[in-house]
Amino acid sequence: MAATLLPTLSPPVSRAAAAFLLLRGAPAKPFSCLRPPPTLRRFLASASSSSPATLSPALRPLSTVASSSTAARAVPARRDLLMLGIETSCDDTAAAVVRGDGEILSQVVSSQADLLARYGGVAPKMAEEAHALVIDQVVQKALDDAKLSGSDLSAVAVTVGPGLSLCLRVGVHKARQVAKSFGLPIVGVHHMEAHALVSRLVNKDLDFPFLALLISGGHNLLVLAHSLGQYVQLGTTIDDAIGEAYDKTARWLGLDMRKGGGPALEELALDGDPDAVKFRVPMRQHKDCNFSYAGLKTQVRLAIESMNLSTDDIPILSASEEDRQSRANIAASFQRVAVLHLEERCQRAVEWALKIEPSIKYFVVSGGVASNKYVRSRLNQVADYNGLQLVSPPPSLCTDNGVMIAWTGIEHFVVGRFEDPPAADEPDDMQYELRPRWPLGEEYSEGRSVARSLKTARVHPSLTSMIQGSLQK
């Protein structure tokens, strides 16, 4: 089985580069994604340039919706299901194996923290190369830790969007490789739906309908989950997400980005005065559930400049005590206003959601930013005020992970939403239609925004509309 999974790395790494990596041996535990060394980068470039040009096959969609043939496939009893989940939508290479009853058999995450620190954020091409360097080892380790081989699996689930196209294709290619080798069905997973549904693994009492706030570096989503695959979008960001604002503020304050901008800022804010800097809460004049953090970022930058803080030249570890306190005050003040903005939009979303679905009992908060203790504490007050129960996964399941992909794959698989195994003669360089911009649900009429970013983002039909369309056929 190892010989099947390990030798061929996903694009853009060639077979020659794969041989080079195998000669070096697998990376030591724990995994750490670094930029490929110069020797390997030259090796990749020469291997690529010496290869004859080939025409890419036509794009083929990777469907989340079952065809008539897949719907007829016999599905094992849920408790006997073994789902491999693969996640490469952004900067973490993750894989996990989850049983149908929710037991997590393995969970492996390869971080690109060093790349993030080096480039000051996610560099898509570097992230793609980092994924490609470790995807085989990450998947193999997930199987080994679960004490399984590929032939033991029931299916493979993989993120197909939203996310960075270059990164998504590495995971999809690997998923199809495994599925083809062992004749396994594939479930294409919506990344944000996975963030919402992983709470159902953690809390078995969580049933539809529920309200969900999904907050991360790239997304701010308020959705009403009617049922599996049926979502109404109550609000989203019209510019920047809260996680991006946390990261950018942390970088401006000279914090150590290797631990993540959000966690670093949360830690520094504990030593600051949240009322020291009077930042304005965004969008109070807009009576909807949408978010905006671009203006708050500008306020932070102006505050740093007005205090003459040398944050670009002096990291916080080298700063004077007075300088460090000023940075802590900015961090605390930023966090207070950023989260207050969340609270206000969530309060309105709860009111809207209860008007649509009066039976709602749960408020789910998930995504990377949901691991922030201050965020959880403040949103728990919103839930309590409205008589709802806050449900949030543990931090390890808030950030991007393979468990949430595997679990969402299970949820769809048991109702017949999956794709047949790849054909035995499917070419290794088959190209697939990915969904880097893929709405989760249809917009609530009262929550529609005329923001340019929302108009241009809708490239693919939403997951909800795709599923509704398949049911009408």
C-alpha positions in Angstrom: 0.0 0.0 0.0 2.9 2.4 0.8 4.3 1.7 -2.7 0.9 2.7 -4.2 0.5 6.0 -2.3 4.0 7.4 -1.8 5.9 7.4 -5.1 3.7 9.7 -7.2 3.4 13.3 -5.8 0.6 15.5 -6.8 1.2 18.3 -9.4 3.2 20.4 -9.8 5.9 18.0 -8.5 7.2 15.7 -11.2 8.1 12.0 -11.0 11.7 13.0 -11.0 11.2 15.2 -8.0 9.3 12.4 -6.3 12.3 10.1 -6.7 14.5 12.8 -5.3 12.2 13.1 -2.2 12.1 9.3 -1.7 15.9 9.2 -1.7 15.9 11.8 1.0 13.3 9.9 3.0 10.0 11.1 4.5 10.1 14.2 6.7 10.5 13.7 10.4 7.6 14.0 12.7 6.0 16.5 13.3 5.6 17.7 9.7 6.7 21.2 8.9 6.2 22.7 5.4 9.1 24.8 4.3 9.9 26.4 1.0 11.6 23.8 -1.2 15.3 24.1 -1.0 17.1 25.7 -4.0 18.4 22.4 -5.2 14.9 20.9 -5.4 13.5 24.1 -7.0 16.2 24.0 -9.8 15.5 20.2 -10.1 11.8 20.9 -10.5 12.4 23.7 -13.1 14.7 21.6 -15.2 12.4 18.6 -15.1 9.4 20.8 -16.1 11.2 22.5 -19.0 12.5 19.3 -20.4 9.1 17.7 -20.6 7.2 17.9 -23.9 4.2 20.2 -24.0 0.9 18.4 -23.7 -2.6 19.7 -24.1 -4.7 19.6 -20.9 -7.8 17.4 -21.0 -11.2 19.1 -20.9 -12.2 20.2 -17.4 -14.4 17.7 -15.6 -16.6 18.7 -12.7 -16.1 16.9 -9.3 -19.7 16.7 -8.1 -21.0 16.8 -4.6 -24.4 15.8 -5.9 -25.2 12.1 -6.6 -26.0 10.9 -10.1 -28.6 8.2 -10.6 -25.9 5.5 -10.7 -24.2 6.7 -7.5 -27.5 7.0 -5.7 -28.2 3.3 -6.4 -24.8 2.2 -5.0 -25.2 0.1 -1.8 -24.0 2.2 1.2 -22.6 0.3 4.2 -24.2 0.7 7.7 -23.2 4.1 9.0 -21.2 2.8 11.9 -19.1 0.7 9.5 -18.2 3.6 7.3 -14.5 4.6 7.1 -14.0 8.0 5.4 -10.7 9.5 4.5 -10.8 13.3 4.5 -8.3 15.5 2.6 -8.0 19.3 3.1 -5.7 21.6 1.1 -7.8 24.7 0.5 -5.3 27.2 1.9 -2.1 26.8 3.9 -2.6 23.5 5.9 -2.1 20.1 4.4 -4.5 17.9 6.4 -5.9 14.3 6.3 -7.9 12.3 8.7 -9.9 9.0 9.0 -13.2 9.2 10.7 -15.7 6.3 11.4 -19.3 6.7 10.5 -20.3 7.1 14.2 -18.0 10.0 14.6 -15.0 8.2 16.1 -11.8 10.0 15.0 -9.3 7.3 14.1 -6.5 9.6 13.0 -5.8 13.3 12.4 -2.7 14.7 10.7 -2.0 18.4 9.9 1.2 19.7 8.2 1.5 23.4 8.9 3.1 26.1 6.7 3.8 28.4 9.6 7.4 29.1 8.5 6.2 30.0 5.0 3.6 32.4 6.5 6.2 34.1 8.6 8.6 34.4 5.7 6.2 35.8 3.2 4.0 37.7 5.7 0.9 35.7 4.6 -0.1 33.0 2.2 1.8 33.0 -1.1 -0.4 30.7 -3.3 2.4 29.3 -5.4 4.6 28.6 -2.4 1.6 27.1 -0.6 0.9 24.8 -3.6 4.5 23.5 -3.7 4.4 23.0 0.1 1.2 21.0 -0.2 2.7 18.9 -3.0 5.8 18.1 -1.1 4.0 16.5 1.9 0.5 15.4 0.7 1.5 11.8 0.1 3.2 11.5 3.5 0.3 13.2 5.3 -2.3 10.9 3.8 -0.1 7.8 4.4 0.4 8.8 8.0 -3.4 9.3 8.5 -3.9 5.7 7.2 -1.1 4.3 9.3 -2.3 6.1 12.5 -5.7 4.6 11.9 -4.1 1.2 11.3 -5.8 0.9 8.0 -4.9 0.4 4.3 -6.6 2.1 1.4 -8.7 -1.0 0.7 -10.3 -0.7 4.1 -11.9 2.7 3.3 -15.5 3.2 2.3 -14.9 6.5 0.4 -12.7 9.6 0.1 -13.9 13.1 0.8 -11.9 16.1 -0.4 -12.3 19.9 -0.3 -13.2 21.2 -3.8 -13.9 24.8 -2.7 -13.9 27.5 -1.8 -10.2 28.2 -1.5 -7.0 28.8 -3.5 -7.2 27.0 -6.9 -3.5 26.1 -6.8 -3.9 24.5 -3.4 -7.2 22.8 -4.0 -6.0 20.9 -7.0 -3.3 19.2 -5.0 -5.8 17.7 -2.6 -8.3 16.8 -5.4 -5.5 15.1 -7.4 -4.4 13.1 -4.4 -8.0 12.1 -3.5 -8.6 10.8 -7.0 -5.3 9.0 -6.9 -6.3 7.1 -3.8 -9.9 6.5 -5.0 -8.6 5.2 -8.4 -6.1 2.9 -6.7 -8.7 1.2 -4.4 -12.0 1.7 -6.4 -13.5 4.2 -3.9 -16.3 6.7 -4.3 -15.5 10.4 -3.9 -17.4 13.1 -2.0 -16.6 16.7 -3.0 -16.9 18.9 0.1 -17.7 22.6 0.6 -15.0 23.9 2.9 -17.3 26.2 4.8 -20.1 23.6 5.2 -17.5 21.4 6.8 -16.7 24.1 9.3 -20.4 24.2 10.2 -21.1 20.5 10.3 -18.1 19.4 12.3 -20.0 20.7 15.4 -22.5 17.8 14.7 -19.6 15.4 15.3 -18.7 17.1 18.6 -22.3 17.5 19.8 -24.5 14.6 18.8 -27.6 16.5 20.0 -27.1 19.3 17.5 -29.8 18.9 14.9 -31.2 21.0 12.1 -32.2 23.8 12.0 -29.4 25.9 13.6 -27.7 29.3 13.1 -24.0 29.2 12.3 -21.3 31.9 12.3 -18.2 30.8 10.3 -15.2 33.0 10.9 -11.7 32.5 9.5 -9.0 34.3 7.6 -10.9 34.4 4.4 -14.6 34.2 5.4 -17.2 35.8 7.6 -20.5 33.9 7.1 -23.8 33.9 9.0 -25.9 31.1 7.7 -29.2 29.5 8.7 -28.8 25.7 8.3 -32.3 24.3 7.4 -31.0 20.8 6.7 -28.0 19.0 5.2 -27.0 21.0 2.1 -29.8 23.6 2.5 -28.5 26.9 3.8 -29.7 30.6 3.8 -26.9 33.2 3.9 -27.9 35.9 6.3 -24.6 37.9 6.1 -21.1 37.9 4.8 -18.1 40.2 4.6 -18.2 43.0 2.1 -14.4 43.3 2.1 -12.1 41.7 4.6 -12.8 38.8 7.1 -12.1 39.1 10.8 -9.2 36.6 10.6 -7.5 38.6 7.9 -7.9 41.7 10.1 -6.3 39.9 13.1 -3.4 38.7 11.0 -2.7 42.1 9.4 -2.9 43.9 12.8 -0.6 41.3 14.4 1.9 41.8 11.6 1.8 45.6 12.0 2.4 45.2 15.7 5.5 43.2 15.0 4.2 40.0 16.5 5.7 36.5 15.9 3.6 35.2 13.1 4.9 31.6 13.4 2.2 30.9 16.0 -0.4 32.5 13.9 -1.4 36.2 13.9 -4.7 35.6 15.7 -3.3 33.7 18.6 -0.4 36.1 18.9 -2.7 39.1 19.1 -5.1 37.4 21.5 -2.2 36.8 23.8 -0.8 40.3 23.6 -4.3 41.8 24.1 -4.4 40.2 27.6 -1.9 42.8 28.7 -3.6 45.8 27.1 -6.3 48.3 28.0 -9.3 47.6 25.6 -10.5 51.2 26.0 -7.1 52.9 25.4 -7.7 53.5 21.7 -11.1 54.7 20.6 -11.7 52.7 17.4 -15.1 53.0 15.7 -17.4 50.0 15.4 -17.9 49.3 11.6 -21.3 49.5 9.8 -23.5 50.5 12.6 -25.6 52.6 10.2 -26.3 49.5 8.1 -29.2 47.4 9.4 -28.1 44.1 8.0 -25.9 41.2 9.0 -22.9 41.9 6.7 -19.4 42.5 8.0 -16.6 44.9 7.1 -13.1 45.0 8.6 -11.2 47.1 6.0 -12.0 50.4 7.8 -11.0 49.0 11.2 -7.7 47.9 9.7 -7.2 51.5 8.4 -7.9 52.9 11.9 -5.4 50.5 13.4 -2.7 51.5 10.9 -3.3 55.2 11.6 -3.2 54.6 15.4 0.2 52.9 15.1 1.5 55.8 13.0 0.2 58.4 15.4 2.1 56.8 18.3 5.3 56.7 16.2 5.7 53.0 17.0 8.6 51.4 15.1 6.8 48.1 14.6 8.2 47.6 11.1 11.8 47.7 12.3 11.6 46.4 15.9 9.7 43.1 16.7 7.8 43.1 19.9 10.4 40.9 21.6 13.0 43.7 21.2 10.6 46.6 22.1 10.9 48.7 25.2 8.4 48.2 28.0 6.6 51.4 27.1 6.5 50.5 23.4 5.2 47.0 24.2 2.4 48.4 26.4 1.3 50.7 23.6 1.2 47.8 21.2 -0.8 45.8 23.8 -3.3 48.6 24.2 -3.8 48.7 20.4 -4.2 44.9 20.3 -6.8 45.0 23.1 -8.7 47.9 21.6 -8.7 46.3 18.2 -10.0 43.0 19.6 -12.8 44.7 21.6 -14.2 46.5 18.6 -13.6 43.7 16.1 -15.6 41.3 18.3 -18.2 43.9 19.2 -18.9 44.1 15.4 -19.4 40.3 15.4 -21.7 40.5 18.4 -23.9 43.2 16.8 -24.3 41.4 13.5 -24.9 38.1 15.2 -27.7 39.6 17.4 -29.5 40.8 14.3 -28.9 37.4 12.6 -30.5 35.6 15.6 -33.5 37.8 15.3 -33.8 37.1 11.6 -33.2 33.3 12.0 -35.8 33.0 14.7 -38.3 34.8 12.5 -37.6 32.2 9.7 -37.2 29.1 11.9 -38.7 29.7 15.4 -37.5 26.2 16.5 -33.8 27.0 16.5 -32.1 26.0 19.7 -28.4 26.1 18.8 -25.9 28.8 17.7 -22.8 27.2 16.1 -19.5 29.2 16.0 -16.7 27.6 14.0 -13.7 28.4 11.8 -10.2 29.3 12.8 -11.1 32.5 14.7 -13.6 30.5 16.8 -10.6 29.1 18.7 -10.1 32.6 20.2 -11.3 32.4 23.9 -12.4 36.1 24.0 -14.5 35.6 20.8 -16.2 32.5 22.3 -16.9 34.3 25.6 -18.5 37.3 24.0 -20.6 35.2 21.5 -21.7 32.9 24.3 -23.3 36.0 25.9 -25.2 36.6 22.6 -26.4 33.0 22.7 -27.5 33.2 26.4 -29.3 36.5 25.9 -31.4 34.8 23.1 -32.0 31.5 24.9 -29.7 29.6 22.5 -27.0 27.1 23.3 -23.6 27.9 21.9 -21.8 25.0 20.2 -18.2 25.4 19.1 -15.7 22.7 18.2 -12.4 22.4 20.2 -9.6 24.5 18.8 -8.1 21.6 16.9 -11.3 21.3 14.9 -11.8 25.0 14.4 -8.8 25.5 12.3 -8.6 23.7 8.9 -8.4 20.0 9.4 -9.2 16.7 7.7 -11.7 15.6 10.3 -14.3 18.1 9.3 -13.9 17.1 5.6 -14.2 13.4 6.4 -17.2 14.0 8.7 -19.0 16.2 6.1 -18.2 13.5 3.5 -19.9 10.9 5.8 -23.0 13.2 6.2 -23.4 13.4 2.4 -22.4 9.8 1.6 -25.1 8.2 3.7 -27.8 10.1 1.8 -26.3 9.1 -1.6 -24.4 12.2 -2.6 -21.1 11.0 -4.0 -19.3 10.3 -7.2 -18.5 6.9 -8.6 -14.8 5.7 -8.4 -12.6 7.1 -11.1 -12.2 5.0 -14.2 -9.2 2.7 -14.3 -8.0 4.4 -17.4 -8.4 7.9 -16.1 -5.2 9.8 -17.0 -3.0 11.1 -14.1 -3.1 14.6 -15.5 -6.8 14.9 -15.7 -7.9 18.4 -14.9 -11.0 19.1 -12.8 -13.2 22.1 -12.3 -12.5 23.5 -8.9 -14.7 26.0 -7.1 -12.4 28.7 -5.5 -15.4 31.0 -5.1 -18.4 28.9 -4.1 -21.2 30.3 -2.0 -22.7 28.1 0.6 -26.3 29.2 0.5 -28.7 31.6 -1.2 -28.8 35.1 0.2 -31.7 36.1 2.5 -33.6 38.8 0.8 -33.2 41.3 3.7 -29.5 40.7 3.8 -28.5 41.3 0.2 -25.7 43.7 -0.3 -24.8 45.9 -3.3 -21.1 45.6 -2.5 -18.9 45.1 -5.6 -17.0 42.3 -3.9 -20.3 40.3 -3.3 -21.3 40.7 -6.9 -18.1 39.5 -8.5 -17.5 36.6 -6.0 -20.4 34.5 -7.2 -18.6 32.4 -9.9 -20.3 29.1 -9.1 -23.9 28.4 -8.1 -24.2 27.9 -4.4 -24.1 24.4 -2.8 -27.7 24.8 -1.9 -28.9 25.6 -5.4 -26.9 22.7 -6.9 -28.5 20.2 -4.5 -32.0 21.7 -5.1 -31.4 21.4 -8.8 -30.4 17.8 -8.6 -33.5 17.0 -6.6 -35.7 18.5 -9.3 -34.3 16.3 -12.1 
